[in-house]
Amino acid sequence: MYAPFRFDPVELPESARALRAEVRAFLSGWVHRFDPRVRGLSWMGFDRDFSRAVAAQGWIGMTWPAEYGGGARSMLDRYVVIEEMLAAGAPVGAHWIADRQSGPLILKLGTEAQKARLIPEIVRGDACFCIGLSEPQAGSDLAAVRTRIVPDGDGWRLNGRKIWTTNAHRSDYMIALVRSSGGPEDRHAGLSQVIVPMKAPGVHIREIEDMAGDAHFNEVTFDDVELGPDALIGVEGQGWAQATAELAFERSGPDRFLSAFPLLEAVTGALDPACEKASAAAIGNAAAEIAVLRQMSVSIAGMLDRGEVPNTEAAVVKEAGVAFEQSTPDLARALLGSGLATGTAGDLSALYASVLQLQPTFSLRGGTREIVRGIMARGLGLR
């Protein structure tokens, strides 16, 4: 049956508006350290010192219970902080995944021991997490997981491989989707999630270098990795439902349409105020699209604040946001010409090159476009 998408208008509370001024004041002391290349990397930028400074402001784990060190604030307050960080091109990668999805997963499904041990680490900016989903030969089919855990004494033994894992080489922990029973033919049945210390014996990390010489992605191999009894998170065999619910946090945030914002802002600033009407119209169209995407994303933040699980709505934001982000470098080149690519535009060329390098990956993060469109189709009752 057809189920319409819900994007209810949401007004940010007064506390969120006051918080925005605080975040901007904080960032004013850091922006001089964000060179054009770092700003172009957006949330892929990695700086533990910056993350610890953000933590000292109380801006990691903002919505989490105070008993674990969290701020017990609203999801909309957190949204303001994220929005300002992304707009500034701040290097939030050292705490990004833990704050966005790993921490909420642990709080929702973890044992008391897992919460007491890991959540304070995240809140202090001391724990970096990565997510182990994709595998070699499996493409975007997460249900084809072969990485496996088997009981080993009181704990588990882990074997297998994960690939395209962002910042695995810099992370302290991975939350991995693994098979605890059955085989790939069983699809979603028999999948579980485990917390893997990245320095555990048997964990081998190979950085995947891209054409620009950077290595954000990694291949991770597990060779008889011994995990304790507290490695399992949630319920054994329920990993598929847990992982897909977790992705609602990943697919709906402002990172789905603001990753390339520093470039758009710089291009707008570089245009002559008396530019052609066509150029002004192009910038106006981009601003209008951001406004719509932002309202959709804020609406989902409100749904999350109410404890809802907006998987379908998050998929819509992710798909629409990807299309917008991937168009930004093309818009920049159309407005400012070939000088961007040749490097003659100075810092703007460096920023453009950084965003252009990541442009193809925007459609991979949080699930390929085909996977996301499938989720949308199910939400509409079409499959």
C-alpha positions in Angstrom: 0.0 0.0 0.0 1.2 3.5 -0.8 2.8 5.2 2.2 3.5 9.0 1.6 6.7 10.4 2.8 6.5 12.7 5.8 8.5 15.9 6.0 6.7 18.0 8.6 7.8 21.7 8.9 10.0 22.1 12.0 11.0 25.4 13.6 14.3 25.4 15.5 13.8 26.3 19.1 15.3 29.5 20.7 18.1 27.4 22.4 19.2 26.2 18.9 19.4 29.7 17.6 21.5 30.8 20.5 23.7 27.8 20.1 24.4 28.7 16.5 26.1 31.9 17.7 28.2 29.9 20.1 29.4 27.5 17.4 30.3 30.3 15.0 32.3 32.0 17.7 34.2 28.7 18.4 34.9 28.1 14.8 36.2 31.6 14.3 39.2 30.5 16.3 39.9 27.5 14.1 39.0 28.4 10.5 42.5 29.8 9.8 43.7 26.2 10.3 41.3 24.8 7.7 43.2 25.1 4.4 41.2 24.8 1.1 42.0 21.1 0.7 40.7 20.3 4.3 37.6 22.3 3.7 36.9 20.4 0.5 37.2 17.1 2.4 34.3 18.0 4.6 33.6 15.4 7.2 36.3 13.2 5.8 38.9 15.6 7.3 40.5 14.1 10.3 42.0 16.0 13.2 41.9 14.5 16.7 42.9 17.8 18.4 40.0 19.5 16.8 37.6 16.7 17.8 38.8 16.9 21.4 38.2 20.7 21.3 34.7 20.1 20.1 34.2 17.6 22.9 35.4 20.1 25.5 32.5 22.3 24.3 30.0 19.5 25.0 29.2 19.1 21.3 29.9 15.3 21.0 27.1 13.1 22.3 24.9 16.1 22.7 21.7 14.2 22.8 23.0 11.3 25.0 22.1 10.7 28.6 24.1 12.8 31.2 24.9 9.7 33.2 27.3 8.6 30.4 28.7 12.1 29.9 26.2 13.2 27.2 24.6 16.6 27.0 20.9 15.4 27.2 20.1 18.1 24.6 17.7 17.9 21.6 18.4 16.4 18.2 17.7 19.9 16.8 20.4 21.4 19.0 22.8 18.8 17.6 21.6 19.6 14.1 22.7 23.2 14.5 26.2 22.2 15.5 26.6 19.8 12.6 25.3 22.3 10.1 27.8 25.0 11.2 30.7 22.5 11.2 29.9 21.4 7.7 29.4 24.9 6.4 32.8 25.8 7.7 34.5 22.8 6.2 35.7 21.7 9.7 37.7 18.4 9.9 35.2 16.4 12.0 36.2 13.0 10.8 37.8 11.8 14.1 34.5 11.9 15.9 31.9 12.0 13.1 30.9 8.3 12.8 31.0 7.7 16.5 28.8 10.7 17.2 26.5 10.1 14.3 25.7 6.4 14.5 28.0 4.2 16.6 27.2 5.9 19.9 23.4 5.9 19.3 23.6 2.2 18.4 25.5 1.4 21.6 23.1 3.4 23.7 20.1 1.7 22.2 21.3 -1.9 22.1 24.5 -2.2 24.0 25.0 -3.8 27.4 25.5 -1.6 30.5 29.1 -2.5 30.4 29.5 -1.5 26.8 27.8 1.8 27.5 29.9 2.6 30.6 33.1 1.8 28.8 32.6 3.2 25.3 30.2 6.2 25.5 32.4 8.3 27.8 35.4 7.7 25.4 33.3 9.0 22.5 32.1 12.0 24.4 35.7 13.0 25.3 36.7 12.8 21.6 39.0 9.9 22.4 37.3 7.1 20.5 37.2 7.0 16.7 34.8 4.4 15.1 34.5 3.0 11.6 31.7 0.9 10.1 32.4 -2.5 8.5 29.7 -3.2 5.9 30.9 -3.7 2.3 33.0 -6.8 1.4 35.1 -7.8 -1.6 33.0 -9.5 -4.4 29.8 -8.5 -2.7 29.4 -5.1 -4.3 26.6 -3.1 -2.6 24.8 -6.3 -1.6 25.2 -6.1 2.2 23.2 -9.3 2.7 26.0 -11.2 0.9 28.2 -10.9 4.0 30.7 -13.7 4.4 32.8 -12.4 7.3 31.9 -14.7 10.2 32.1 -15.0 13.9 32.0 -18.4 15.7 31.8 -19.1 19.4 35.2 -19.5 21.0 35.2 -20.2 24.7 33.3 -17.4 26.4 33.9 -15.1 23.4 34.0 -15.2 19.6 36.5 -15.8 16.8 36.3 -13.5 13.8 37.5 -14.2 10.2 36.8 -12.4 6.9 37.3 -9.1 5.1 35.7 -5.6 4.8 36.5 -3.1 2.1 35.9 0.7 1.5 36.0 1.3 5.2 36.4 5.0 5.8 39.3 5.9 8.2 39.8 2.3 9.3 43.5 3.0 9.5 42.9 5.8 12.0 40.1 4.2 14.0 40.0 2.7 17.5 37.0 0.5 16.9 34.9 -1.0 14.1 31.3 -2.0 14.3 31.1 -4.8 11.8 28.2 -6.6 10.2 29.1 -10.3 10.3 27.5 -13.6 9.8 26.9 -15.6 13.0 24.9 -18.4 11.4 24.0 -19.8 8.0 25.6 -18.6 4.7 25.2 -15.9 2.1 22.2 -17.7 0.6 20.3 -17.1 3.9 20.5 -13.4 3.1 19.3 -11.3 6.1 19.0 -14.2 8.5 21.9 -15.0 10.7 23.6 -11.6 10.6 25.0 -9.9 13.8 27.0 -6.9 14.7 30.2 -6.9 16.7 32.6 -4.3 18.1 36.1 -4.9 17.0 39.1 -3.2 18.6 41.2 -2.2 15.6 44.5 -2.9 17.4 43.5 -6.5 18.2 45.9 -9.2 17.1 44.9 -10.5 13.7 43.4 -7.2 12.4 45.3 -6.2 9.2 44.6 -2.9 7.5 45.5 -2.0 3.9 45.1 1.6 2.8 43.5 2.0 -0.6 45.2 4.9 -2.3 43.1 7.0 -4.7 44.2 8.8 -7.9 45.1 11.9 -5.9 47.4 9.9 -3.6 45.1 10.1 -0.6 43.9 7.1 1.4 40.6 7.5 3.1 39.3 4.1 2.4 40.7 0.8 3.5 40.5 -3.0 3.2 40.5 -4.7 6.6 41.3 -8.4 7.0 40.4 -10.4 10.1 42.6 -13.5 10.7 41.4 -15.5 13.7 40.7 -12.3 15.7 39.7 -13.2 19.3 36.8 -11.2 20.6 35.5 -11.2 24.2 31.9 -12.0 25.2 31.1 -8.3 25.2 31.9 -7.9 21.5 28.4 -8.8 20.3 26.1 -5.7 20.3 22.4 -6.2 20.4 20.8 -9.5 19.6 22.6 -12.3 17.8 20.9 -12.8 14.4 19.3 -9.3 14.4 22.2 -7.5 12.8 20.4 -6.7 9.5 17.5 -4.9 11.3 20.0 -3.1 13.6 22.3 -2.0 10.7 19.5 -0.7 8.6 18.0 1.3 11.5 21.4 2.7 12.2 21.7 4.0 8.6 18.7 6.3 9.1 21.2 8.5 11.1 23.8 8.3 8.3 21.4 9.1 5.4 19.4 12.0 6.7 21.8 14.5 8.2 23.1 17.8 6.6 26.2 15.9 5.4 24.0 14.6 2.7 23.7 18.1 1.1 26.4 20.3 2.7 29.5 18.2 1.9 30.3 20.4 -1.1 28.9 23.6 0.5 32.3 25.3 1.1 32.9 25.2 -2.7 29.5 26.7 -3.5 30.0 29.5 -0.9 33.5 30.2 -2.4 32.2 30.3 -5.9 29.4 32.6 -5.0 31.9 35.0 -3.3 34.1 34.9 -6.4 31.4 36.0 -8.8 31.2 39.6 -9.8 28.2 41.2 -8.2 27.2 42.4 -11.7 27.4 38.9 -13.1 25.1 37.7 -15.9 21.5 36.9 -15.1 22.1 33.3 -16.0 24.9 33.0 -13.4 22.8 34.7 -10.7 19.9 32.4 -11.6 22.1 29.3 -11.2 23.2 30.4 -7.8 19.6 31.2 -6.8 18.5 27.7 -8.0 21.3 26.1 -5.9 20.3 28.1 -2.8 16.6 27.1 -3.3 17.6 23.5 -3.5 19.6 23.7 -0.3 16.7 25.3 1.5 14.4 22.5 0.5 16.9 19.8 1.4 17.6 21.5 4.7 13.9 21.5 5.6 13.6 17.8 4.7 16.6 17.0 6.8 15.5 19.1 9.8 12.2 17.3 9.6 13.9 14.0 10.0 15.9 15.3 12.9 12.6 16.1 14.5 11.4 12.5 13.8 14.5 11.1 15.4 14.0 13.3 18.4 10.6 11.7 18.8 12.1 8.2 18.7 10.8 7.4 15.2 12.8 5.4 12.7 12.5 7.3 9.3 14.3 4.8 7.1 12.3 5.7 4.0 12.4 9.5 4.5 16.1 9.3 5.2 16.6 7.5 1.9 14.8 10.3 0.0 17.1 13.0 1.6 20.2 10.9 0.8 19.2 10.4 -2.9 18.2 14.1 -3.5 21.3 15.3 -1.6 23.6 13.2 -3.6 22.3 14.6 -6.8 22.8 18.1 -5.6 26.3 17.6 -4.2 27.6 15.8 -7.3 26.3 18.8 -9.4 28.3 21.4 -7.4 31.7 21.0 -9.0 30.0 21.1 -12.4 28.2 24.3 -11.4 31.5 25.8 -10.2 33.2 25.1 -13.4 30.3 26.4 -15.5 30.3 29.7 -13.6 34.1 30.3 -13.2 35.5 28.6 -16.2 38.5 26.4 -16.8 40.8 28.3 -14.5 39.5 26.3 -11.6 40.9 23.1 -13.1 44.2 24.5 -14.2 45.0 25.8 -10.8 45.1 29.5 -11.7 42.4 30.4 -9.2 44.6 29.8 -6.2 42.9 28.6 -3.1 39.6 28.3 -5.0 41.3 25.8 -7.3 42.6 23.8 -4.4 39.1 23.7 -2.9 37.6 22.7 -6.2 40.1 19.9 -6.7 39.4 18.5 -3.3 35.6 18.4 -3.8 36.0 17.1 -7.3 38.2 14.2 -6.0 35.4 13.1 -3.7 32.5 13.8 -6.1 32.1 10.2 -7.3 32.1 8.9 -3.7 29.0 11.0 -2.7 26.7 8.4 -4.3 28.5 5.5 -2.4 28.4 6.8 1.2 25.5 5.3 3.2 24.5 2.9 0.4 24.6 3.1 -3.4 21.9 5.0 -5.3 20.4 1.6 -6.4 20.1 0.4 -2.8 18.6 3.7 -1.6 16.1 3.8 -4.5 15.1 0.3 -3.5 14.3 1.5 0.0 12.3 4.3 -1.4 10.3 1.9 -3.6 9.5 -0.3 -0.6 8.4 2.7 1.3 6.0 3.6 -1.5 4.7 0.0 -1.6 6.1 -0.6 -5.1 8.1 -3.7 -4.2 
